[in-house]
Amino acid sequence: MTIKMLCSAALAVSACFLLAACSDNDNDDTKCKGDETPTERLFLQQLSDTSVILKWRGEATAACIGTEQDKLKIFGEATETQSGDKEVLFTDLSPETAYWYSIGAAKTAPDDQSFVTSPEVGALPADGNTRVWLIGDSGTGGDDERESHEGEAAEVLAGMQAYIAKDGEPVDVFMMLGDNAYSVGSDFNYQQAVFETYPALLKALSVWPTIGNHEMGLGATIPVAGFSQTADPNSYVAVSGEAPSSMPYLDIFTLPTNGEAGGVPSGTEQYYSFDYGNVHFVSLDSQLTARDPDQLAAMKAWLIDDLSSNDSDWTIVIFHHPPYSKGANHDSDDTEKFGGFDMPQQWMREAFVPVFDNYGVDLVYNGHSHSYERSFYLTDLVGKSDTYSAARNAELVNGDPDRPASGRGEEAYQQLSPTSGGVDDRVVYTVAGNGGKADSSSSITDPAQWLRHVAMIEQPADTAVPKRRALAVIGSVLVDAGENRLVASFIDANGEVLDRFTINR
Amino acid sequence: MVGTRRPAGGVSLISRWALFWLALGLAAACLAHPGQHDQLTQINRQLRDAPTDQALLIQRGRVYSEGGQYEEAMADYVRARDMGPPVLVAFDLGVLYYRLADYARATDCMNRYLERFPNYPPAYDYLARIARDAGDYDRAIAYLEDYIRLQDRPSPGHYLSAARMLAETDRFTEALFMLDQGLATLGVIPQLQRYAISLELARQRPDLAIARLETLRQILRDSPQWQLDMAELLALAGRGEEAVAVAGAAQAGLAGLRPTPSRLALQQRAAELIEGLNQGAAMTTTID
């Protein structure tokens, strides 16, 4: 988190402030004569059309990049973060261009260390499609969940890879929907559940996360993992009785605060936005910011400005707590249980759904519930599930109030909703908190309602009878955003598509 | 490797800004603290096994205090003081005294807590509230600055919260100072600058509001929303011709964008502003 690249020439203070160490890349290729150095973790941050941050844990103190694998030319000296990690910001890169890199500043990059910069903001990628991979509650790949969910996060990754091996379209954007590292979001949890679970992806793509309840360790009143109800990132507690400290998430990641990768500056790493070609992305904070009224108001005001300034083809928003869900432990109609630790589900719905409707958001992705639930093409649903009406809230087939459109096949959605008279005022909400485990039975939610939120679409691939409005299997989501069509697919651990919908524009 | 790319309306303008922030504040204030019963049940169960556990007594006192059951909270805190180091109860007791409007005792408790834990930001937050409520604004500002200084990563909400506290008592200059500190620390961000604009308008200083909005032009990409906001400020400053031109630019920009409810509302605002200005009604405009 130490690099804060506030290098926008137009701002009054011309260079960098906060804790920043500005990029000081050097094109003197004679400096790229070190040795490739092993790392414990290595990942990209804030990859944009002109810049990238290389971040690692290890002995190396510099890195080199270049467009030719054996002729790295651009040298960068690392700065050290609070937790001792190293990072280098490289700027003045070319859009949609392949770069190789060496940690340790060697002249030649290893075969597995390269990335491609984003297309220019607003431009389509050369292949005409932006592919996004989203995983939620994926953090089971470490010791804390080994006994109950060993290998499941890796299976989800393998399922996605099996799918894209068939169509040959690589992933461009990697997003994590919170609860990224069970059980308490510690640095050790992250090492196992993230850095040792997705090492190849993390070397090639920038990961864009959001904060889940398990990122904040234990609750204060209820000293159980995931039960924290504080809005203060400095009150993180991993072990009961220990003194509070700052949450590891904010040290591990270096997220944009000043629009470094597009979007409007947020001034905080807890929520941010960025652009990738023709898609605008927003990561909101439903775990901390949502719990403080002033901070929630500030996040909402920022989001309105961010979306008002955005004219991308598509807009995707992520945060952890789903506004609509009938997951096994997280019922969006019953948020007051256990001291209200699920209240963010209600607060986010009430505060932000109207913003999503009014400002052109297309898709919202959440985690928290360990299942897959995908909504109709909704508008104006700010109440509990008993306020849902297909006629009022869903896109309709030929205006028939008894036929909410599924988004599948001939019922594909139009971004300019015919039901709304040709206005872009609808959003598909997806819960995909099954990237590392899937609940096989209801534990807190009324079993009769489990996986049956009425605003969610019935899933033909469900094996229960009668079929439910969700899938209780592990998997992940791929979104393909082209110029005129967006296709979102749920991919299971076998690489099979179990749900798919389309939005045309 | 598979999976990644490989190389190859009818409200005045001042009211509109003020109402926007007021609405946000009210919405925020309406968020309640649910689930008190669950929490008490759980803590009571634990206290049955450990009735002299100081931390549990403090936890239960906190639940009572937040639920407005001050007598029960006081009873727990008083007991907790005898079950361990009294200083560990001081912060929560101070919060309770603050809620009971006993500012002298509240201040004493917070100061005692800070003697032991000098870098505890929430104690400064409460000292600032106490000072504000007692009418000592200079001291309130000093405590707020301490509070923000102690944050590892101050967030926009911290500055907004502090500025709002000051603005509530018409301390606009101090509130703007706090916001400007935030802007200097966090960079030019709309959350803080827009609130500052609303305060400038509350002080009838549209020219300064315009200057502040100008700082957002680039980061908001000269968007139709920004243009229309600027047009309304220009109108308010009596610069009608410029306002019409900027509102016209907003209209032109909106025409090229896909319609969303917010953009449709902007189009209506722009049309009404231009019409109003052409009719000489520069100081009010219809907004959504």
Interface residues (C-beta under 8 A of the other chain):
Chain A: M1 L6 S8 A10 L11 A12 V13 F17 L18 Q69 A98 W100 D112 S114 F115 V116 W133 L157 M160 Q161 I164 A165 P170 V171 D172 A200 L201 A204 L205 A220 T221 I222 D232 P233 N234 S246 L250 T257 N258 G259 V264 P265 S266 G267 T268 E269 Q270 T289 D292 P293 D294 Q295 L296 A297 A298 M299 K300 A301 W302 D305 L307 S308 S309 D311 T335 E336 K337 F338 G339 G340 F341 M343 W347 A351 D357 N358 Y359 G360 Q415 L416 G422 V423 D424 D425 R505
Chain B: M1 V2 G3 T4 R5 R6 P7 A8 L24 G25 A27 A28 A29 L31 H33 P34 G35 Q36 D38 Q39 Q42 I43 Q59 R62 V63 P121 P122 Q151 D152 R153 S155 P156 G157 H158 L160 S161 R164 G182 A184 T185 L186 G187 V188 I189 P190 Q191 L192 R194 Y195 T215 L216 Q218 I219 L220 R221 S223 P224 Q225 W226 L257 R258 P259 T260 P261 S262 R263 L264 A265
